[in-house]
Amino acid sequence: MSFRGVRKVFRWRTSRVRGDTVKGAIFHRRRVKRGPKIEEFVAIDHLDLEVEPGEALGVIGPNGSGKSTLLKLAGGILRPTTGEVSVDGRVTALIELGAGFHPEITGRENVVINGMLLGLSRREIEQRMDEIIAFADLGPFIDQPVKTYSSGMYVRLGFAVAVAVQPDILLIDEVLAVGDEAFTRRGLDRLARLRQQGVTMVLVSHDLDLVAQFADRVLYLDSGKAVAVGSPDAVVARYRSDVAGSEVTDTGASHGVRVLEEGRRWGTGDVEILSVVLSSSGRELRLIPTGAPCTVHIRYRVQQTVDDFVFGISWRRIDGTHVGGHNTDMDGLEPRRLGVDGEMRCRYETLDLAPGAYQLDVAIHRKDGLAFDYWCDVARVRVTSSVDWPGVWAPEHRWDGDGPEWE
C-alpha cells in the first residue's frame, strides 16, 4: 500500500446572505452581488507513505489531524484530491462497525448480508457463521432484530464479521476503545493472530501504549502533514513531548519544543545532552563482547534548573527491532533538583545481548513526557561473540540432562 503526493481537500459553500435567494431579491433591494464563497479544509497535505506487506503501521496525532481521512483514503471510501493511493489486495476497514446493519432484521441475517458485501460467498459465510457468533458472544440475541442490541453488541457483531473475511489489509480506527475489557482482550488476540498470518494493518488510536506495543512503525500526523515516521517508541515519545509542550504555561519550561534534527532530535533545551558513550572495564569502547560489563555515560548541560526530570535509554538493533528500554522513573528514582552540569550513568553487570550492531536512543524529559532533549540513534555499539546466533538475548546458561551422551 502506498500514498504518493496525496492531498485531500474538503470544500463547502458558506451559508447564504440576505438577497442571495429569490425572496431576498424581492424584499431587499440592496442585494449584495457576489459569487458563493467556498471554504476549504485540507485534511491530508502532500503525504508520501509506503506500507510494506505484512507491516503494522500505527497512526497517531491530535483530533482533526487527518488520521481517519487517511484510513478512508486507504479503504477507497474517499478519493484523493491530488496524488495517488495504491492498494494491492482485499481490504477490510474496521472504521464504522455495523454501519450497514439493517435494524429490522436479525443479527444472523445481517451477518449474511454484510459478509457478502465484504466479498464472501454465501457458502463461505455459512461455514464461518458459528465462529462469528461465538466471537460476538451474542447468545440467543443473534436471532433477534438488531434494533434490540446495545451499542456493545452492535460493535462486537460488526468486528466479528469484519475479521472473518480474512483480509490482506486491515484498517482499524479506535474500534477496541468502545468495547468492554473482555471484548478488548479477544479483539487484540484476533488482531495478533492476523498479524502472524501476514495481514498488513494500519491502526489509528489515541491509546499510545497500545500503538507502541502493536506497531512496527508509527506515523505522527498533525494538520494533515507527516510530522514523524519511524520506530514506535521514538515517534510516540515525540508526540507526547509535543502535547506536553503545547500545555506548558508557567510550569518551569523556558520555551516550547524545538526540532533540532528532523525525525531524530527534539526538545525544549532546558537540559541538553552533550554526548553519550559506552564503556567496559573502565575504557570507552564501541566494540564490546557479549557478557562483558557495560556502562552508558550520559553527559549533559543544564540551561535552566528543573525539579521534574527523567533519564531514559532505549536499545534497538540497527534494523529497528526494539530490544528494551528503561528509565529512572520506572526504576523508582525520585527527582529532586537538576541544576548543574554533570553525567548520569546506567550500569549493566553483563551485556547479555546476541552479537550484532545496536543503537541507543537517550532522553531527558519530564514525567509527563515533555522532552528537554530526546536524541535518537545518539550512540552505536557492536556486540561480539566467537559464535553467531539469532535473536537479541544472550543470557549465561548451561546444559545438563539424563540420557544423552556427549564427547
N, C-alpha and C positions, 0 to 999 in steps of 0.2 A: 504494500500500500504506500502511495506517495502523494505528496502535495507539492506542486511546483508553481511558485509565484501566485499562490491562491489569495484572492481578495474577495470578501463577501460584504456587500453594502446593502442595507435595508433602506428603502425610500418610502416616504409617505407625504401626502398633502396636508398642509395645515388647515385648521377649521376655517370656514368661510367667514367673511366680514359682511356687515350690512351693505346691501347694494350688489352683492355677488349673485343673488338669486333674482328670479322674475319679480317676486313680491317686493324685494328690496329695491329693485329698479323703479317700481311704480310708486312706492311710498316714500322713498328717499331720493330726492332729486340730485343731491351731491354724491353721486356714485364715484367711488374711487376706481379708476380704470387701471387695473394691473393684473398681470397673469397670476395663476395659482402659485403659491410658494411651496417649494419642495424641500423637505427636511431629509437629511441623510444621517445614518448611523453606521459606522464602519465596525463590523463585528469581528472580522478576520482581516489582517492587514499584511499582505505580501508574505505569506507563510511558505517556507520551504521545509519539508519534513519527509524522511524516509523511515518506514516501519518495516523491519525485516520479518520474513515469515517465521512464526513461532515466538516472536518477541512480545513481551508485555510492556506497553508504554503507559505510564501514569501521566495524567494531565491535571495540573493544579493551577490555582490563581483565584483572585477575588471574584465576587459576584459581578457579572457583566463583562468578564474578561474575554469571552468567546469560547469557553470550554464546550458548552452544549452545541453551539453552532458548528464547531469542529466535528463533533460526532455526527451531527445531521448531514454534514457535507460528506463524511466518510460513508455514511449509510445510504446516500443517494436521496435522502429526504429533501435536501436543499441542493441547488446548483450554485457553483461559484460565480461571482460577477465577472471576475477575470481569473486566469490561471487554469490549472488542470489538476483534477483529483483522479488518480488511477487506483483501482481496487481489483484484485485478482482473487476470485473465489467466492463461495457462498457467505453472505454477511447476515448476521443476526444482531439486532440492536435492542439492548435492554435499556430503553430510554423512557418510554411511557408504557409501562407494562399493562396489558389488558386494554389498551386504547381501542381495540377493535371488538371487544366483547359486546354481545347484544344482551341487554339486561333482562329480556323477557324469556330467553331460552336457558337451558340448564348449563352447568359448568361442563359437563361431558360433551354436549353439542357444540359449545364454544371451543373446546379443545380441538374438535374435528375441523371446524371452520378455520380457526387461526393456524392450525398446523398446515392446512392446505395452502393458506395464504403465504406461509413461510417456506413453501416449496416441497413439503412432504406429500406423498400419495396417501389416499385414504387407508390403504393396507398398512403402510408404514406407521401411520398414526395409531391404528388399532393394535399393532404389535407393541407400541410403546405406551399404550394407554394406562396399563397397570403401574408402570414406572412413574408416569406423570402424576397419577392420582396419589401414589404413595409419597412422592416428594412434596406435593402441595399440601398433604395432610388435611384434606377437607372432610374425610369420613363420608357420612350419608349426604352431606351438602353437595357433593359432586353432581347429584341428580336433582338439585333444586335450582330454581331460576337465579341467575347471577345477581339480580337486583336485591336478593336477600342476603348477599355476602357483606361482611365487614371489609374495610379497606385492606386489612392484613390478608384476609382470604383472597381477595382480588389480586393483590400483588403476588402472593405465593403461586397462584394458578398461572398467572402470566409468566413468571420466572420459569416455572416447571415446563411450560410449553416451549419457551424460547430456547432453553438449554437442551431440550430433547431433539432439536433439529440437527445437532452435530455440525455446527458451522465451521468454516475455515477461518473466519474473522468474527470476533465477538466484541461489540461496542457496549460499554457499561457506564451508565450515568446514575450514580448515587443510589442504585436500587437496594443495596444492602443496608442503607441508613433508615429505611422505612419499616423494616420487619422487627420482630422480637428477637431475643438472644438465640433461641433455638433455630429460627429461620436463618439468621446471620451465620450461625455455625455451619448449617447444612449448605447454605449458598456458597460460602468460602470453600468448603470441601469440594463442592461440584466444580467451582472455577479452578481449583488446584488440579483436579483430575483432568479437566480440559486442557490445562497448560501442559500436563505430562503428555497428552496426545498431540501436542504441537500446534494447538489453536493459537492464532495471533489475537492479542487482546489490546484494547485501548480502554483504560479505566479513568473516568472522571470522578473525583471525590474530594471532599473537604476533610476527610479523615487522613491526615498527613502520615500518621504512623502506619496505617494500612497501605498507603501508596508506597512508602519506603520499603515495606516488607514484601509487597506483591510485585512491584515493577522491576524490570531490568534497566530501564531508563525513565527519566521524568522530564516532561516539558512544562515549563512555567510560563503561563500566558498572562499578559496584562494589557488591557485595551486592544486586544486582538493581535498583539505582537509577541513574538517569542523572546522572553527575557533571558531564559537559560534553558539549555538542554544538556543532560548528562547524567552522571551517577545519582541514584535516588537520594542518598544521604546529603550530598553537596547541594543539590537543587532544592530539596526540602529545607535545608538549613538557610539557603539564600532567601527563600520565600518567608520563612519565619522571621528572619532578620529584617526584611523589608516591612513586614506587618508591624513588628515591634517598633521599628524606626518611624513609621508613619504615626504611631501613637505617642511618640516622645513629646512632652511639653516641658515640664520642669523637673525631669527625673534624673538630671545629672549629666546627660549626654550633651556635648557641646555642639553637635550638628547631626544631620541625618546620615543615612548610609550612603557611602560613595563606592562606585565600582572602580577599583584600582586596576584590574585587568579583567577584561570581559570573559565571563564564564569560569574564572579561576580565582579571583581575589576581590573581596569587598569588605567594607566595614566603616565604622564611624571614625576610626583613627584615634580614639581616646587612649587606647593601648595598642601599640604596634609591635608585630613580630619582626624581629631583626634577622634571625636565622634559626634554622632547625638542622641539627646534625645528630648522627648516631655514633655511639662509641661502644667498644667492647674491651674489657680488661684495661680500662684507662686510656685507650687510644681511639681517636676518631677514625672510623672506617666506613667504607661503602661496600665492603665485601665481608660478610660475617658467616661463619659456619653454623649450620643448624645445631641447636642445642647449646650454643655459647651464650654467656650473659650479654645483655644489651641494655643500653640506656639511651633514651631520646632526650636531647637537650633543647629546650625552647628558650631562646634568648629574646627578651622583649624590652621595649622602651615605653614608659608611662608619659603620655602627653597631658593627661588630666586624671587626677586621683579618683578612683572608683571604689565603692564598697560592695558591689554586686558583680561578681566575676566567676567564670568557669574556664578552666583549661581543658581542652579535649583533643583526642587523637583518633583518627580513623585509618585503618590499614586496608589497602587494596592491592590486588595483583595488577600488573600493567595492562592486562586485558579488560580491566574494570570489575572483576569479581570482588565482591566485598568480603573481606576476611574477618574483620572485627573492629570494634571501637569502644572507647571508654572515656570518661571524663571525671573531673574532680568532684562534681556534684553527685554523680552516680555512686562514687566511691566514698561518699559521706564527709567530704571536706567542706566545712562551712566557711565562706569568705568573711573576712573582717575588713581588710583595707589593702588596696594595691596602690601605693603612692610613689614607689621608687623603682628605677630600672633594675633588672635582675635576670635570673634564669630559673626556669621550672624544669624539673627532671622527672621522667617516668622510667622506672627501672623494671627490667624483666630478668628474673633469675636465670631463665633459659629461654632462648628464642626458638620455640617449638613450631617452626614453620618448615614446610617442604621446600626443597630447592627451587629457586626461581627469582624473578625480579618483582619487587614490591615498591609501592609508592605510598607516601603518607600525606593525609590532609590534616592540618593542625589549625585549631581555632582558639581564640579567647573571646568569650561572649558573656552576656548577661544570662541569668537563669531563664528569662522569658524568650531567649533566642536572639536578641539584638546583638549583632556581631560588632565587636571592636575591631577585630581583624580575623577574617576567615580565609585561609590560604590553601587552595587545593594543589596537590602534587608539589608540595614545598620541598620534599626530600625523597630520595630513592636509595634503595639498598638491594643488593643481590645476596640471597642466602644460598650457601653452597653445601654440597654433600658429595661424598665419593660415589653414592648410588642415587639414581634419579627415580622418582615415583610420582604418581598423580596426586591431585588434591592440594590442600594447603596446610593440613595439620600433620605435625611430625613429633608426636609425644615419645618420651622414653618408654620402652616396652621390652618384654622378653617373652619367649615361647617355652611352654612345657606341655607335657602330655603323657598319657598312659597308652602304650601300644606301638606308636611309630618308632622305628629305629633309624638313627641318623649316623652319618660319618662323624 
